[in-house]
Amino acid sequence: MSLSVVILAAGRGKRMKSRTPKVLHEVLGRPMLQHVIDAVMPLKPSGIITVVGNGAEEVKQRFSTEGISFVLQKQLLGTGNAVAVARRHIGRGAVLVLNGDGPLITTKTLRILVRNHLKRGNILSFLSFYDESLAGYGRVIRDKAGRVSAIAEDRHVSSADRKQFTELNGGVYLMEAEALQYLGRIRKNRRSGEYYLTDIVSIIARSGKGLDAYECPAEDILGVNSRHDLSVVSGIMRKRINREWMNRGVTFIDPDTTVVHSMVSLGMDTIVYPNTYLEGSTRIGKGCVIYPGSRVLNSLVGDGVMVKDNSLIEDSRVGDGASIGPCAHLRPQSVIGRRAKIGNFVEVKKSSIGEGAKASHLTYLGDAMVGADVNIGAGTITCNYDGTNKYRTVIEPGVFIGSDTQLVAPVKIGRGAYVAAGATVTRDVPPGALAISRVPQKNLDDWVQRKNSATAGRKGRK
């Protein structure tokens, strides 16, 4: 079956109260339009045509690398006009029409629609659903024989008809080329001044051509018209994703408070605690533990990694068996080696930490290359910025850095060297050497007694 796809994405989205085009509002880290595109791609369409209007240039720019064609609906004259505008760009065969603000549509539901459409030999098929709690969806009108005869827009339906006709229009249509011929017969609605694509249903029904509606889950069809709708849709997608990962062997302590984006992957036997956010293209390995309050963004986390409470990992890589946190921050371009430990209140930025290295607490490592089995003492910082340029610190394998050390880059600490606590290192340290940088210590005997005596004397004179 040759199939083209038309996505309607020209709406203003007034109720969103936003300068951002509606279809660019994100659901779990991705624009709504992207979720729709992801759902249709497995159908292997010959082309995807997106009808844009409001914020057209912004939408085009966001999806410029997706291989999608864009058609501008200069005047927002309704869905019927939008499809008519796209028609000249549609290839041969059938066309699937769906909305860019319906991010919950699934490939499975679309395939069922295609299968039923072909089985019945229809020239038009569309999705419908039942949900009495929802308003604003067109009503599917059927005759006494159960055949679809029309779709009535909700705003134009009487209270009596709402009670009688409870089947709702899902807004997803599969149309043969023959059905497209009827677009020219749609007339402008007198009340709204728009051309409704739904009117093509009654036109085709009167012609006697093959036409039917096929029921699908209500949540697959939910559209977004407001910020509240956006939150509802996001919640449904979050539950879908978490359920799928649990089915694959991942444990969520509290799925309702765990957010996993659609592009994230998780390994078997990983445990994810509440209030955790796994975002972007993050990949978590097998047997990991992600403790509460942590956020991992666009990062690769190996097997058996422990991310302790309230840690942030951004655009970084963490090797097998490493430990991160609590309260650690891996900034972009950080690479943490196997079995390394980045402890509490440690910040790593654009640095490589070798296998088995440890920075257990209160440390900043920026623009650094840290070798294997290095020990970084508490309070150590790499002074990598002179106000104009960034410089690199190199710490070779087996080095011991004492607490409260400042490494003023550019500087190199040689293999197996020691740096004494409290040192400020401004020159390279040779391998195996001990670097000491301290003011000689003085002990003033009886200083406390003399201080106290002087204080008492001042008080007596008052």
C-alpha positions as CSV (number, residue, x, y, z in Angstrom):
1,M,0.0,0.0,0.0
2,S,1.4,3.3,-1.1
3,L,0.9,5.8,1.8
4,S,1.4,9.5,2.2
5,V,1.0,11.3,5.5
6,V,-0.4,14.8,6.2
7,I,0.0,16.2,9.6
8,L,-2.1,19.2,10.5
9,A,0.0,21.6,12.5
10,A,-1.1,25.1,11.6
11,G,-3.4,26.0,14.5
12,R,-2.9,29.1,16.7
13,G,-3.3,27.3,20.0
14,K,-4.8,30.3,21.7
15,R,-5.7,28.5,24.9
16,M,-2.0,27.5,25.4
17,K,-1.4,31.2,26.2
18,S,2.1,31.0,24.7
19,R,4.3,32.5,22.0
20,T,5.6,29.0,21.2
21,P,3.6,27.2,18.4
22,K,1.4,24.6,20.0
23,V,2.9,21.6,18.3
24,L,6.4,22.6,19.7
25,H,5.3,22.3,23.3
26,E,7.0,19.3,24.7
27,V,5.7,16.1,26.2
28,L,8.4,14.3,28.1
29,G,11.2,16.2,26.5
30,R,10.0,16.0,22.8
31,P,7.7,18.3,20.8
32,M,4.2,17.0,20.3
33,L,4.8,17.0,16.6
34,Q,7.8,14.7,17.0
35,H,5.8,12.1,18.8
36,V,3.3,12.1,15.9
37,I,6.1,11.7,13.4
38,D,7.6,8.9,15.5
39,A,4.2,7.1,15.4
40,V,3.9,7.2,11.6
41,M,7.5,6.5,10.6
42,P,7.2,2.7,11.1
43,L,4.4,2.7,8.4
44,K,7.1,3.7,5.9
45,P,5.2,6.5,4.2
46,S,6.4,7.7,0.9
47,G,6.3,11.2,2.3
48,I,5.3,13.3,5.3
49,I,3.7,16.7,4.6
50,T,3.2,19.0,7.6
51,V,0.7,21.8,7.1
52,V,2.0,24.8,9.1
53,G,0.6,28.3,9.7
54,N,1.1,29.8,13.2
55,G,4.9,30.0,13.9
56,A,5.6,28.3,10.6
57,E,9.3,29.3,10.4
58,E,9.9,28.1,14.0
59,V,8.4,24.7,13.2
60,K,10.3,24.4,10.0
61,Q,13.6,25.2,11.7
62,R,13.0,22.7,14.5
63,F,12.3,19.9,12.0
64,S,14.6,20.9,9.2
65,T,16.6,17.7,9.4
66,E,13.7,15.3,9.6
67,G,13.1,14.9,5.9
68,I,9.7,16.4,6.1
69,S,7.9,18.6,3.6
70,F,6.1,21.7,4.8
71,V,3.1,23.4,3.3
72,L,2.0,26.8,4.4
73,Q,-1.7,27.4,5.1
74,K,-1.7,31.1,4.6
75,Q,-5.2,31.6,6.0
76,L,-6.4,29.4,8.8
77,L,-9.6,28.3,7.2
78,G,-10.1,25.0,9.0
79,T,-9.0,21.4,8.6
80,G,-10.8,20.9,5.2
81,N,-8.8,23.8,3.7
82,A,-5.6,22.5,5.3
83,V,-5.9,19.1,3.6
84,A,-6.8,20.9,0.3
85,V,-3.7,23.0,0.6
86,A,-1.6,19.8,1.1
87,R,-3.3,17.9,-1.7
88,R,-1.1,19.0,-4.5
89,H,1.9,17.7,-2.7
90,I,0.4,14.3,-2.0
91,G,1.8,11.3,-3.9
92,R,-0.2,8.5,-5.4
93,G,-2.1,6.1,-3.2
94,A,-3.8,6.6,0.1
95,V,-3.2,9.5,2.5
96,L,-3.2,9.4,6.3
97,V,-4.4,12.6,7.9
98,L,-3.8,13.3,11.6
99,N,-3.2,16.1,14.0
100,G,0.1,17.4,15.2
101,D,-1.2,18.1,18.7
102,G,-2.1,14.4,19.3
103,P,1.1,13.0,20.7
104,L,-0.5,9.8,22.2
105,I,-1.3,8.2,18.9
106,T,0.4,4.9,18.5
107,T,1.8,2.9,15.6
108,K,-0.3,0.0,16.7
109,T,-3.5,1.9,16.4
110,L,-2.6,3.3,13.0
111,R,-1.8,-0.2,11.7
112,I,-5.2,-1.4,12.9
113,L,-6.8,1.4,11.0
114,V,-4.9,0.6,7.8
115,R,-5.7,-3.1,8.1
116,N,-9.5,-2.5,8.6
117,H,-9.5,0.1,5.8
118,L,-7.9,-2.4,3.3
119,K,-10.1,-5.3,4.5
120,R,-13.3,-3.4,4.0
121,G,-12.2,-1.7,0.7
122,N,-13.2,1.8,2.0
123,I,-12.3,5.0,0.3
124,L,-12.4,6.7,3.7
125,S,-11.9,5.3,7.2
126,F,-11.4,7.2,10.4
127,L,-10.8,6.5,14.1
128,S,-13.5,7.0,16.8
129,F,-13.8,6.5,20.5
130,Y,-16.1,6.7,23.5
131,D,-15.5,8.9,26.5
132,E,-18.4,10.8,28.2
133,S,-16.0,12.9,30.3
134,L,-14.6,14.7,27.2
135,A,-16.0,17.6,25.4
136,G,-15.1,19.4,22.1
137,Y,-15.0,16.3,19.9
138,G,-17.3,15.8,16.9
139,R,-20.1,13.3,17.2
140,V,-20.2,10.4,14.8
141,I,-23.7,10.1,13.4
142,R,-24.9,6.6,12.3
143,D,-28.2,5.7,10.7
144,K,-30.6,3.0,11.9
145,A,-28.5,0.3,10.1
146,G,-25.4,1.4,12.0
147,R,-23.7,3.0,8.9
148,V,-21.8,6.2,9.4
149,S,-23.7,9.1,7.8
150,A,-22.0,12.2,9.1
151,I,-19.8,13.8,11.8
152,A,-21.3,16.8,13.6
153,E,-19.0,19.3,15.2
154,D,-19.5,19.4,18.9
155,R,-20.2,23.2,19.0
156,H,-23.1,22.7,16.6
157,V,-24.7,19.7,18.3
158,S,-27.8,19.9,20.5
159,S,-28.0,18.5,24.0
160,A,-30.4,15.8,22.7
161,D,-27.9,14.7,20.0
162,R,-25.1,14.6,22.5
163,K,-27.1,12.0,24.6
164,Q,-28.0,10.0,21.5
165,F,-24.7,10.0,19.7
166,T,-21.9,9.1,22.1
167,E,-19.3,7.9,19.6
168,L,-16.7,10.6,19.1
169,N,-14.5,11.5,16.2
170,G,-10.8,10.8,16.7
171,G,-9.6,13.1,14.0
172,V,-7.4,10.5,12.2
173,Y,-8.5,9.8,8.6
174,L,-7.2,7.3,6.0
175,M,-8.3,8.4,2.5
176,E,-7.9,7.0,-0.9
177,A,-7.2,9.2,-3.8
178,E,-10.9,8.9,-4.8
179,A,-11.9,10.4,-1.5
180,L,-9.7,13.4,-2.0
181,Q,-11.8,14.3,-5.0
182,Y,-14.6,15.2,-2.6
183,L,-12.6,18.0,-0.9
184,G,-13.9,20.5,-3.4
185,R,-17.5,19.9,-2.3
186,I,-16.9,21.0,1.3
187,R,-18.6,24.3,1.9
188,K,-17.5,27.1,4.3
189,N,-19.4,26.9,7.6
190,R,-21.5,30.0,8.1
191,R,-20.9,30.3,11.8
192,S,-17.1,29.8,11.9
193,G,-16.1,30.7,8.4
194,E,-14.1,27.5,8.2
195,Y,-14.0,24.4,6.0
196,Y,-14.5,21.3,8.2
197,L,-12.8,18.1,7.0
198,T,-15.5,16.3,8.9
199,D,-18.0,17.4,6.3
200,I,-16.4,15.1,3.8
201,V,-17.9,12.2,5.7
202,S,-21.5,13.1,5.0
203,I,-20.6,13.9,1.3
204,I,-19.0,10.4,0.8
205,A,-21.8,8.7,2.8
206,R,-24.4,10.2,0.4
207,S,-22.4,9.0,-2.6
208,G,-22.7,5.4,-1.4
209,K,-18.9,4.8,-1.4
210,G,-17.1,2.7,1.2
211,L,-16.9,4.5,4.5
212,D,-16.6,3.5,8.2
213,A,-15.2,4.5,11.6
214,Y,-13.1,2.1,13.8
215,E,-13.0,2.4,17.5
216,C,-9.7,2.9,19.3
217,P,-8.6,3.6,22.9
218,A,-9.7,7.0,24.0
219,E,-6.3,8.0,25.3
220,D,-4.7,7.4,21.9
221,I,-6.7,10.3,20.5
222,L,-6.4,12.9,23.2
223,G,-5.4,16.2,21.7
224,V,-3.8,19.2,23.5
225,N,-5.5,22.6,23.5
226,S,-4.4,23.9,26.9
227,R,-1.7,23.6,29.5
228,H,-4.0,21.3,31.5
229,D,-4.4,19.1,28.5
230,L,-0.6,19.0,28.1
231,S,-0.2,17.8,31.7
232,V,-2.9,15.1,31.2
233,V,-1.2,13.8,28.1
234,S,2.2,13.9,29.7
235,G,0.9,11.8,32.6
236,I,-0.6,9.2,30.3
237,M,2.7,8.9,28.3
238,R,4.7,8.7,31.5
239,K,2.6,5.8,32.7
240,R,2.9,4.0,29.3
241,I,6.7,4.3,29.3
242,N,7.2,3.2,32.9
243,R,4.9,0.2,32.4
244,E,6.8,-0.9,29.4
245,W,10.1,-0.8,31.3
246,M,8.7,-2.6,34.2
247,N,7.6,-5.3,31.8
248,R,11.2,-5.5,30.6
249,G,12.6,-6.1,34.1
250,V,13.2,-2.6,35.5
251,T,12.0,-1.8,39.1
252,F,10.3,1.5,39.8
253,I,9.8,2.1,43.5
254,D,7.1,4.7,42.7
255,P,6.2,4.9,39.0
256,D,3.9,7.9,39.7
257,T,6.9,10.1,40.6
258,T,9.4,8.9,38.1
259,V,9.8,10.6,34.7
260,V,11.4,8.6,31.9
261,H,11.6,10.2,28.4
262,S,10.6,8.2,25.4
263,M,14.2,8.0,24.0
264,V,15.7,6.7,27.2
265,S,16.8,3.0,27.5
266,L,17.1,1.0,30.8
267,G,18.9,-2.2,31.5
268,M,17.3,-5.2,33.2
269,D,17.4,-5.3,37.0
270,T,18.0,-1.6,37.3
271,I,16.2,0.0,40.3
272,V,14.8,3.5,40.0
273,Y,13.7,5.4,43.1
274,P,11.1,8.1,43.4
275,N,11.4,11.7,42.1
276,T,14.0,10.7,39.5
277,Y,14.2,12.2,36.0
278,L,15.8,10.2,33.2
279,E,15.8,12.5,30.2
280,G,16.8,12.9,26.5
281,S,18.8,10.1,25.0
282,T,20.0,8.7,28.3
283,R,21.0,5.0,28.4
284,I,21.2,3.3,31.8
285,G,22.9,-0.1,31.9
286,K,21.9,-3.3,33.8
287,G,21.8,-3.6,37.5
288,C,22.1,0.1,38.3
289,V,20.5,1.9,41.2
290,I,19.2,5.4,40.7
291,Y,18.4,6.9,44.1
292,P,15.8,9.7,44.8
293,G,16.0,13.2,43.5
294,S,18.5,12.4,40.7
295,R,18.4,13.7,37.2
296,V,20.3,12.1,34.2
297,L,20.2,13.9,30.9
298,N,21.6,12.7,27.6
299,S,24.2,10.5,29.3
300,L,25.5,7.0,29.0
301,V,25.6,5.1,32.3
302,G,27.2,1.6,32.4
303,D,26.3,-1.5,34.2
304,G,26.2,-1.7,38.0
305,V,26.4,2.0,38.5
306,M,25.1,3.6,41.7
307,V,23.8,7.2,41.4
308,K,23.1,8.3,44.9
309,D,20.5,10.8,46.1
310,N,20.1,14.3,44.5
311,S,22.8,13.9,41.8
312,L,22.8,15.6,38.4
313,I,24.5,14.0,35.4
314,E,24.5,16.0,32.1
315,D,25.8,14.9,28.7
316,S,28.4,12.6,30.3
317,R,29.6,9.0,30.4
318,V,29.8,6.8,33.5
319,G,31.7,3.5,33.4
320,D,30.7,0.2,34.8
321,G,30.6,-0.1,38.6
322,A,31.1,3.6,39.3
323,S,29.5,5.4,42.1
324,I,28.1,9.0,41.8
325,G,26.9,11.1,44.7
326,P,25.1,11.9,46.8
327,C,24.7,15.5,45.7
328,A,27.3,15.2,42.9
329,H,27.2,17.2,39.6
330,L,28.7,15.8,36.4
331,R,28.6,18.7,33.9
332,P,28.8,18.1,30.1
333,Q,31.7,16.2,28.5
334,S,32.7,14.4,31.7
335,V,33.9,10.8,31.5
336,I,34.0,8.7,34.6
337,G,36.0,5.5,34.5
338,R,35.1,2.0,35.7
339,R,34.8,1.6,39.5
340,A,35.5,5.3,40.0
341,K,33.9,7.2,42.8
342,I,32.6,10.8,42.6
343,G,31.3,11.5,46.1
344,N,29.1,14.0,47.8
345,F,29.3,17.6,46.7
346,V,31.8,16.9,44.0
347,E,31.5,18.7,40.7
348,V,33.2,17.4,37.5
349,K,33.3,19.5,34.3
350,K,34.7,18.5,31.0
351,S,37.1,16.0,32.6
352,S,38.2,12.4,32.4
353,I,38.4,10.4,35.6
354,G,40.4,7.2,35.4
355,E,39.4,3.7,36.5
356,G,39.3,3.3,40.2
357,A,40.0,7.0,40.9
358,K,38.3,8.6,43.9
359,A,37.1,12.1,44.6
360,S,35.0,11.4,47.7
361,H,33.9,14.9,48.8
362,L,33.8,18.6,48.4
363,T,35.9,18.8,45.2
364,Y,35.9,20.6,41.9
365,L,37.6,19.0,38.9
366,G,37.4,21.1,35.7
367,D,39.2,20.6,32.4
368,A,41.2,17.8,34.1
369,M,42.6,14.4,33.1
370,V,42.8,12.2,36.1
371,G,44.5,8.9,35.8
372,A,43.6,5.5,37.2
373,D,43.6,4.9,41.0
374,V,44.2,8.5,41.9
375,N,42.9,9.7,45.3
376,I,41.6,13.3,45.4
377,G,41.4,14.6,49.0
378,A,38.5,16.7,50.3
379,G,38.3,20.3,49.3
380,T,40.6,19.9,46.3
381,I,40.0,22.2,43.3
382,T,41.5,22.6,39.9
383,C,42.0,26.3,39.2
384,N,41.4,26.1,35.5
385,Y,40.3,29.6,34.6
386,D,42.4,32.8,34.7
387,G,39.5,35.1,33.8
388,T,40.2,34.9,30.1
389,N,41.3,31.3,29.2
390,K,40.7,27.8,30.4
391,Y,43.7,25.5,31.2
392,R,44.2,21.8,31.7
393,T,45.3,19.9,34.7
394,V,46.8,16.4,34.2
395,I,47.0,14.0,37.2
396,E,48.8,10.8,36.2
397,P,47.9,7.3,37.6
398,G,48.5,6.5,41.2
399,V,48.7,10.1,42.5
400,F,47.6,11.0,46.0
401,I,46.2,14.5,46.4
402,G,45.9,15.7,50.0
403,S,42.9,17.6,51.3
404,D,42.4,21.3,50.6
405,T,44.7,21.4,47.6
406,Q,44.6,24.0,44.8
407,L,46.0,22.8,41.5
408,V,46.7,26.0,39.4
409,A,46.5,25.0,35.7
410,P,48.2,24.4,33.5
411,V,49.9,21.9,35.7
412,K,50.9,18.2,35.6
413,I,51.2,15.8,38.6
414,G,53.5,12.9,37.7
415,R,52.8,9.3,38.1
416,G,52.7,8.1,41.8
417,A,53.4,11.6,43.2
418,Y,52.0,12.9,46.5
419,V,50.7,16.4,47.1
420,A,50.6,17.4,50.8
421,A,47.4,18.7,52.3
422,G,46.9,22.4,52.0
423,A,49.2,22.8,49.0
424,T,48.9,25.3,46.2
425,V,50.5,23.7,43.3
426,T,51.7,26.1,40.5
427,R,54.4,24.0,38.9
428,D,54.6,20.5,37.6
429,V,55.3,17.8,40.1
430,P,57.7,15.0,39.0
431,P,56.7,11.4,39.2
432,G,57.2,9.9,42.7
433,A,57.8,13.3,44.3
434,L,56.1,15.0,47.3
435,A,54.9,18.5,46.7
436,I,54.6,20.7,49.7
437,S,53.4,24.4,49.7
438,R,52.9,25.7,53.2
439,V,53.9,28.7,55.4
440,P,56.2,27.3,58.2
441,Q,54.1,26.6,61.3
442,K,54.8,28.6,64.5
443,N,53.6,27.8,68.0
444,L,53.4,30.7,70.4
445,D,53.8,29.4,73.9
446,D,51.3,30.6,76.5
447,W,49.5,32.7,73.9
448,V,46.0,31.9,75.2
449,Q,46.9,32.7,78.8
450,R,48.4,36.1,77.8
451,K,45.4,36.8,75.6
452,N,43.0,36.1,78.4
453,S,44.9,38.2,80.9
454,A,45.0,41.2,78.6
455,T,41.2,40.9,78.0
456,A,40.5,40.7,81.8
457,G,42.7,43.8,82.3
458,R,40.7,45.9,79.8
459,K,37.5,44.9,81.5
460,G,38.8,45.9,85.0
461,R,39.8,49.4,83.7
462,K,36.2,50.0,82.6
